[in-house]
Amino acid sequence: MANLELDETTLRTVVEAAPCAMILVDDEGSIALVNRATERLFGYERNRLLGKPIEILVPETAREAHHSHRQRFSDVPDTRPMGKTRDLTARHRDGTDIPVEVGLSPIHTPNGMFVLSAIVDLTERKRAEQRIAEQAQRLAEVNVRLEEMASTDSLTSLWNRRAFLDQLNIQMESALRNRRPLSVLILDVDHFKPYNDHFGHLAGDEVLRRFANILLGMARRSDYIARLGGEEFGAVLPETDQSGAVRLGERFRTAIETVTWPRRPITASIGATTEHFTNNGSRAMPEWRSKLLMDADRALYYAKAQGRNRVVHVQDILPQS
């Protein structure tokens, strides 16, 4: 170990008074001086550190790399203030890792170069960062949940009317961009009000939940199913032409009609419409959406007028205005 020929009284006073851990290392990497803050940080009495290689305070997995870094620093010594390098990890006497920030200052003397290291414990900062990250994650989860609640029908867990309209806008834009057909179904539980009045609201709610589950079970992965309000449901069918829309509507209708219901049979009337969007730019987006919904409603009311429990596409209604 190189001889330390400095004004040791001044040096020791300065190092001892420092608020953070201070370690003086000679040109061979041996610890020449530490302060009380170093003892507190690392759990060693100073007489157990003096003369020991600085790597005693480095995690075992990083000691070889640290030795190489120290050699390179000795070749090109330069002051490295805190905040200019990445956070590091030191090793406590009990073997635990301590996140730290290190600042280095070379000291040239007639007996060799020493390096004064200032070491700040980042444990509390890391804990605070972790708490902030966890809080941010929880906040993000809450925001997602709030968004889901704002878009989800609480009774059936389907998307609600607002989400249905948003998705219809999205799918119209996609259909227009790709020049693909888009169909919409509006479904209504037949004679639901008498059922609800006779058997009670709880029984009516159960019908709506089972109705929703049937739709979800029969829908394709690309379809978008929603409860629009009351006993009315909607389906957005991307890349689906008129025959495909009627075919899927019949699947829904048949499944609803044939399932065993607890009190009396339930059926559905379904209105369908299809748009190909080949006339790019001829109408504004709100008009497209309004036309789709009005056409599907028109077909639904026609299905009801014809005796219910049927699927009607607006194109099959003659004459059309």
Kinemage of the C-alpha trace (Angstrom):
@kinemage 1
@onewidth
@group {chain A} dominant
@subgroup {mainchain}
@vectorlist {calphas} color= white
{ca met a 1} P 0.000 0.000 0.000
{ca ala a 2} L 1.422 3.437 -0.921
{ca asn a 3} L 2.396 5.773 1.884
{ca leu a 4} L -0.110 8.589 2.462
{ca glu a 5} L 1.944 11.757 2.909
{ca leu a 6} L -0.708 14.475 3.078
{ca asp a 7} L -1.889 16.834 5.745
{ca glu a 8} L -3.599 13.919 7.383
{ca thr a 9} L -5.240 15.950 10.103
{ca thr a 10} L -7.037 18.143 7.581
{ca leu a 11} L -7.847 15.231 5.292
{ca arg a 12} L -9.225 13.064 8.079
{ca thr a 13} L -11.276 15.960 9.458
{ca val a 14} L -12.821 16.664 6.063
{ca val a 15} L -13.529 13.019 5.313
{ca glu a 16} L -14.941 12.347 8.775
{ca ala a 17} L -17.257 15.347 8.577
{ca ala a 18} L -18.699 14.348 5.207
{ca pro a 19} L -22.427 13.495 5.354
{ca cys a 20} L -22.014 10.507 3.058
{ca ala a 21} L -19.654 7.543 3.029
{ca met a 22} L -16.120 8.556 1.996
{ca ile a 23} L -13.408 6.052 1.101
{ca leu a 24} L -9.818 6.817 0.099
{ca val a 25} L -8.195 4.125 -2.037
{ca asp a 26} L -4.504 3.928 -3.000
{ca asp a 27} L -3.108 3.140 -6.437
{ca glu a 28} L -3.150 -0.579 -5.662
{ca gly a 29} L -6.849 -0.582 -4.853
{ca ser a 30} L -6.428 -0.872 -1.090
{ca ile a 31} L -8.563 1.116 1.339
{ca ala a 32} L -6.488 3.811 3.065
{ca leu a 33} L -9.132 5.843 4.873
{ca val a 34} L -12.862 5.648 5.669
{ca asn a 35} L -15.247 7.760 7.734
{ca arg a 36} L -17.974 6.964 10.224
{ca ala a 37} L -20.663 7.173 7.528
{ca thr a 38} L -18.864 4.338 5.712
{ca glu a 39} L -19.073 2.186 8.846
{ca arg a 40} L -22.809 2.848 9.112
{ca leu a 41} L -23.444 2.186 5.425
{ca phe a 42} L -21.504 -1.051 5.091
{ca gly a 43} L -21.705 -2.459 8.633
{ca tyr a 44} L -17.926 -2.725 9.098
{ca glu a 45} L -15.733 -1.219 11.784
{ca arg a 46} L -13.095 0.823 10.009
{ca asn a 47} L -10.192 -1.294 11.252
{ca arg a 48} L -11.734 -4.220 9.338
{ca leu a 49} L -11.641 -2.189 6.123
{ca leu a 50} L -8.288 -0.423 6.234
{ca gly a 51} L -5.741 -2.173 4.033
{ca lys a 52} L -8.391 -4.365 2.412
{ca pro a 53} L -9.017 -4.270 -1.357
{ca ile a 54} L -11.902 -2.015 -2.296
{ca glu a 55} L -13.572 -5.012 -3.958
{ca ile a 56} L -14.571 -6.190 -0.464
{ca leu a 57} L -17.392 -3.658 -0.794
{ca val a 58} L -18.401 -4.831 -4.287
{ca pro a 59} L -20.834 -7.726 -4.933
{ca glu a 60} L -18.945 -10.903 -5.832
{ca thr a 61} L -20.509 -11.097 -9.281
{ca ala a 62} L -19.172 -7.630 -10.127
{ca arg a 63} L -15.719 -7.788 -8.586
{ca glu a 64} L -13.829 -8.847 -11.692
{ca ala a 65} L -15.452 -6.126 -13.774
{ca his a 66} L -14.866 -3.576 -11.017
{ca his a 67} L -11.164 -4.451 -10.930
{ca ser a 68} L -10.943 -3.848 -14.690
{ca his a 69} L -12.807 -0.550 -14.399
{ca arg a 70} L -10.460 0.540 -11.623
{ca gln a 71} L -7.424 -0.262 -13.745
{ca arg a 72} L -8.790 1.776 -16.650
{ca phe a 73} L -9.532 4.684 -14.300
{ca ser a 74} L -5.950 4.558 -13.028
{ca asp a 75} L -4.677 4.820 -16.610
{ca val a 76} L -6.891 7.821 -17.391
{ca pro a 77} L -7.924 9.355 -14.054
{ca asp a 78} L -10.568 12.041 -14.127
{ca thr a 79} L -13.060 13.470 -11.672
{ca arg a 80} L -16.408 11.740 -12.031
{ca pro a 81} L -19.093 13.690 -10.175
{ca met a 82} L -22.264 12.035 -8.982
{ca gly a 83} L -25.126 11.982 -11.404
{ca lys a 84} L -22.798 11.467 -14.381
{ca thr a 85} L -22.693 7.677 -14.236
{ca arg a 86} L -25.244 4.922 -13.825
{ca asp a 87} L -26.339 3.766 -10.399
{ca leu a 88} L -24.208 0.995 -8.947
{ca thr a 89} L -24.540 -1.724 -6.341
{ca ala a 90} L -22.352 -2.141 -3.260
{ca arg a 91} L -22.148 -5.044 -0.810
{ca his a 92} L -23.022 -4.785 2.890
{ca arg a 93} L -21.113 -6.859 5.421
{ca asp a 94} L -24.145 -9.140 5.801
{ca gly a 95} L -24.080 -9.932 2.067
{ca thr a 96} L -27.037 -7.803 1.015
{ca asp a 97} L -26.763 -5.484 -1.965
{ca ile a 98} L -27.028 -1.723 -1.532
{ca pro a 99} L -27.992 0.541 -4.444
{ca val a 100} L -25.501 3.406 -4.471
{ca glu a 101} L -24.291 6.381 -6.454
{ca val a 102} L -20.545 6.937 -6.553
{ca gly a 103} L -18.461 10.020 -7.272
{ca leu a 104} L -14.711 9.696 -7.851
{ca ser a 105} L -11.937 12.260 -7.411
{ca pro a 106} L -8.276 11.394 -8.162
{ca ile a 107} L -5.697 12.839 -5.750
{ca his a 108} L -2.099 12.975 -7.001
{ca thr a 109} L 0.644 12.847 -4.394
{ca pro a 110} L 4.437 12.324 -4.517
{ca asn a 111} L 3.795 8.761 -3.304
{ca gly a 112} L 1.237 7.853 -5.930
{ca met a 113} L -2.335 8.503 -6.877
{ca phe a 114} L -5.203 8.053 -4.474
{ca val a 115} L -8.873 8.035 -5.351
{ca leu a 116} L -11.412 9.575 -3.027
{ca ser a 117} L -14.836 7.990 -3.429
{ca ala a 118} L -18.041 9.575 -2.204
{ca ile a 119} L -20.821 6.995 -1.869
{ca val a 120} L -24.493 7.810 -1.405
{ca asp a 121} L -26.995 5.173 -0.317
{ca leu a 122} L -29.906 5.111 -2.784
{ca thr a 123} L -32.010 2.596 -0.882
{ca glu a 124} L -34.680 5.082 0.170
{ca arg a 125} L -34.730 6.698 -3.252
{ca lys a 126} L -35.158 3.303 -4.902
{ca arg a 127} L -37.950 2.456 -2.482
{ca ala a 128} L -39.629 5.762 -3.268
{ca glu a 129} L -39.234 5.111 -6.995
{ca gln a 130} L -40.717 1.656 -6.515
{ca arg a 131} L -43.640 3.093 -4.570
{ca ile a 132} L -44.203 5.677 -7.300
{ca ala a 133} L -44.025 2.978 -9.979
{ca glu a 134} L -46.483 0.803 -8.061
{ca gln a 135} L -48.829 3.744 -7.562
{ca ala a 136} L -48.589 4.579 -11.267
{ca gln a 137} L -49.381 0.963 -12.121
{ca arg a 138} L -52.357 0.946 -9.778
{ca leu a 139} L -53.547 4.236 -11.241
{ca ala a 140} L -53.236 2.831 -14.752
{ca glu a 141} L -55.226 -0.232 -13.711
{ca val a 142} L -57.896 1.971 -12.135
{ca asn a 143} L -58.084 4.070 -15.293
{ca val a 144} L -58.482 0.935 -17.406
{ca arg a 145} L -61.180 -0.286 -15.059
{ca leu a 146} L -62.969 3.065 -15.164
{ca glu a 147} L -62.814 3.031 -18.948
{ca glu a 148} L -64.223 -0.494 -18.967
{ca met a 149} L -66.985 0.547 -16.598
{ca ala a 150} L -67.802 3.523 -18.812
{ca ser a 151} L -67.999 1.226 -21.836
{ca thr a 152} L -69.606 -1.862 -20.286
{ca asp a 153} L -73.230 -2.688 -19.560
{ca ser a 154} L -73.340 -3.586 -15.872
{ca leu a 155} L -76.117 -6.168 -16.208
{ca thr a 156} L -74.855 -8.254 -19.133
{ca ser a 157} L -71.147 -7.333 -19.191
{ca leu a 158} L -71.508 -6.605 -22.904
{ca trp a 159} L -70.331 -3.317 -24.366
{ca asn a 160} L -72.850 -0.527 -23.877
{ca arg a 161} L -74.402 1.803 -26.438
{ca arg a 162} L -71.602 4.347 -26.237
{ca ala a 163} L -68.953 1.718 -26.903
{ca phe a 164} L -71.091 0.231 -29.682
{ca leu a 165} L -71.264 3.575 -31.477
{ca asp a 166} L -67.532 4.155 -31.024
{ca gln a 167} L -66.761 0.740 -32.499
{ca leu a 168} L -69.189 1.346 -35.352
{ca asn a 169} L -67.238 4.494 -36.233
{ca ile a 170} L -63.968 2.572 -36.164
{ca gln a 171} L -65.299 -0.232 -38.342
{ca met a 172} L -66.828 2.197 -40.840
{ca glu a 173} L -63.454 3.862 -41.287
{ca ser a 174} L -61.824 0.463 -41.775
{ca ala a 175} L -64.503 -0.654 -44.250
{ca leu a 176} L -64.113 2.564 -46.214
{ca arg a 177} L -60.328 2.328 -46.249
{ca asn a 178} L -60.312 -1.322 -47.344
{ca arg a 179} L -63.471 -1.088 -49.463
{ca arg a 180} L -65.000 -4.012 -47.586
{ca pro a 181} L -68.660 -4.551 -46.617
{ca leu a 182} L -69.880 -3.791 -43.097
{ca ser a 183} L -73.113 -5.088 -41.589
{ca val a 184} L -75.086 -4.188 -38.481
{ca leu a 185} L -77.699 -6.218 -36.609
{ca ile a 186} L -80.180 -4.874 -34.088
{ca leu a 187} L -81.839 -7.577 -31.991
{ca asp a 188} L -84.855 -7.257 -29.736
{ca val a 189} L -86.231 -9.728 -27.165
{ca asp a 190} L -89.796 -10.478 -28.278
{ca his a 191} L -92.606 -9.607 -25.836
{ca phe a 192} L -90.118 -8.714 -23.129
{ca lys a 193} L -92.272 -6.138 -21.340
{ca pro a 194} L -95.121 -8.599 -20.631
{ca tyr a 195} L -92.542 -11.150 -19.474
{ca asn a 196} L -90.925 -8.595 -17.176
{ca asp a 197} L -94.298 -7.435 -15.814
{ca his a 198} L -95.539 -10.981 -15.201
{ca phe a 199} L -92.428 -12.668 -13.776
{ca gly a 200} L -90.711 -9.638 -12.227
{ca his a 201} L -87.581 -7.627 -12.909
{ca leu a 202} L -85.178 -10.240 -11.516
{ca ala a 203} L -86.525 -12.817 -13.942
{ca gly a 204} L -86.335 -10.247 -16.730
{ca asp a 205} L -82.730 -9.470 -15.863
{ca glu a 206} L -81.882 -13.171 -16.022
{ca val a 207} L -83.377 -13.357 -19.515
{ca leu a 208} L -81.223 -10.436 -20.637
{ca arg a 209} L -78.082 -11.987 -19.196
{ca arg a 210} L -78.745 -15.355 -20.861
{ca phe a 211} L -79.669 -13.621 -24.105
{ca ala a 212} L -76.320 -11.780 -24.009
{ca asn a 213} L -74.410 -15.009 -23.315
{ca ile a 214} L -76.058 -16.706 -26.277
{ca leu a 215} L -75.037 -13.864 -28.565
{ca leu a 216} L -71.461 -14.006 -27.317
{ca gly a 217} L -71.368 -17.769 -27.706
{ca met a 218} L -72.610 -17.680 -31.303
{ca ala a 219} L -70.702 -14.585 -32.480
{ca arg a 220} L -67.484 -14.735 -34.404
{ca arg a 221} L -64.270 -13.405 -32.884
{ca ser a 222} L -64.403 -10.348 -35.120
{ca asp a 223} L -67.981 -9.408 -34.202
{ca tyr a 224} L -68.744 -6.659 -31.722
{ca ile a 225} L -71.765 -7.365 -29.489
{ca ala a 226} L -73.414 -4.726 -27.271
{ca arg a 227} L -76.516 -4.052 -25.243
{ca leu a 228} L -78.039 -0.864 -26.618
{ca gly a 229} L -80.576 -0.412 -23.842
{ca gly a 230} L -83.572 -2.219 -22.354
{ca glu a 231} L -84.147 -5.448 -24.304
{ca glu a 232} L -82.350 -4.176 -27.420
{ca phe a 233} L -78.949 -5.476 -28.508
{ca gly a 234} L -76.640 -4.660 -31.386
{ca ala a 235} L -73.903 -6.365 -33.374
{ca val a 236} L -71.263 -4.827 -35.624
{ca leu a 237} L -70.137 -7.364 -38.239
{ca pro a 238} L -66.900 -6.354 -39.997
{ca glu a 239} L -66.273 -7.611 -43.550
{ca thr a 240} L -69.737 -9.166 -43.690
{ca asp a 241} L -72.017 -8.860 -46.713
{ca gln a 242} L -75.810 -9.151 -46.820
{ca ser a 243} L -75.952 -12.943 -46.994
{ca gly a 244} L -73.396 -13.262 -44.197
{ca ala a 245} L -75.341 -10.874 -41.991
{ca val a 246} L -78.620 -12.778 -42.520
{ca arg a 247} L -76.869 -16.083 -41.950
{ca leu a 248} L -75.379 -14.949 -38.632
{ca gly a 249} L -78.699 -13.372 -37.641
{ca glu a 250} L -80.386 -16.732 -38.214
{ca arg a 251} L -77.782 -18.420 -36.051
{ca phe a 252} L -78.594 -16.012 -33.255
{ca arg a 253} L -82.347 -16.376 -33.748
{ca thr a 254} L -82.262 -20.190 -33.842
{ca ala a 255} L -80.042 -20.474 -30.764
{ca ile a 256} L -82.335 -18.167 -28.788
{ca glu a 257} L -85.461 -20.007 -29.893
{ca thr a 258} L -84.166 -23.519 -29.179
{ca val a 259} L -82.467 -23.000 -25.823
{ca thr a 260} L -84.436 -24.052 -22.746
{ca trp a 261} L -85.701 -20.983 -20.885
{ca pro a 262} L -86.790 -21.266 -17.227
{ca arg a 263} L -90.364 -19.900 -17.456
{ca arg a 264} L -91.500 -19.703 -21.054
{ca pro a 265} L -89.884 -19.714 -24.523
{ca ile a 266} L -88.011 -16.611 -25.596
{ca thr a 267} L -87.559 -15.488 -29.189
{ca ala a 268} L -85.872 -12.569 -30.909
{ca ser a 269} L -86.601 -10.271 -33.824
{ca ile a 270} L -83.554 -9.150 -35.765
{ca gly a 271} L -83.046 -6.320 -38.241
{ca ala a 272} L -79.997 -6.305 -40.521
{ca thr a 273} L -78.352 -3.838 -42.861
{ca thr a 274} L -75.184 -3.808 -44.955
{ca glu a 275} L -73.103 -1.012 -46.439
{ca his a 276} L -70.249 -1.399 -48.955
{ca phe a 277} L -68.910 2.180 -48.797
{ca thr a 278} L -67.932 2.203 -52.463
{ca asn a 279} L -68.819 5.886 -52.856
{ca asn a 280} L -65.867 7.299 -50.932
{ca gly a 281} L -66.452 10.797 -49.588
{ca ser a 282} L -70.056 11.213 -50.692
{ca arg a 283} L -71.388 11.448 -47.134
{ca ala a 284} L -70.048 12.610 -43.802
{ca met a 285} L -69.281 9.975 -41.189
{ca pro a 286} L -72.237 10.836 -38.890
{ca glu a 287} L -74.577 10.343 -41.817
{ca trp a 288} L -73.149 6.890 -42.546
{ca arg a 289} L -73.636 5.813 -38.978
{ca ser a 290} L -77.123 7.266 -38.776
{ca lys a 291} L -78.139 5.528 -42.006
{ca leu a 292} L -76.838 2.146 -40.820
{ca leu a 293} L -78.727 2.413 -37.533
{ca met a 294} L -81.918 3.684 -39.127
{ca asp a 295} L -81.854 0.939 -41.761
{ca ala a 296} L -81.271 -1.763 -39.138
{ca asp a 297} L -84.079 -0.305 -37.014
{ca arg a 298} L -86.360 -0.205 -40.017
{ca ala a 299} L -85.682 -3.884 -40.720
{ca leu a 300} L -86.230 -4.741 -37.038
{ca tyr a 301} L -89.640 -3.062 -36.923
{ca tyr a 302} L -90.590 -4.835 -40.127
{ca ala a 303} L -89.619 -8.179 -38.532
{ca lys a 304} L -91.834 -7.387 -35.557
{ca ala a 305} L -94.713 -6.369 -37.820
{ca gln a 306} L -94.424 -9.659 -39.679
{ca gly a 307} L -94.942 -11.691 -36.513
{ca arg a 308} L -91.557 -11.500 -34.720
{ca asn a 309} L -89.015 -14.326 -34.289
{ca arg a 310} L -87.444 -13.659 -37.669
{ca val a 311} L -84.490 -11.982 -39.381
{ca val a 312} L -85.140 -9.268 -41.928
{ca his a 313} L -82.514 -7.462 -44.008
{ca val a 314} L -83.406 -3.941 -45.022
{ca gln a 315} L -82.674 -4.789 -48.649
{ca asp a 316} L -85.566 -7.281 -48.600
{ca ile a 317} L -88.104 -4.642 -47.661
{ca leu a 318} L -89.947 -3.427 -50.738
{ca pro a 319} L -90.507 -0.806 -51.796
{ca gln a 320} L -87.584 1.156 -50.297
{ca ser a 321} L -87.557 4.906 -50.105
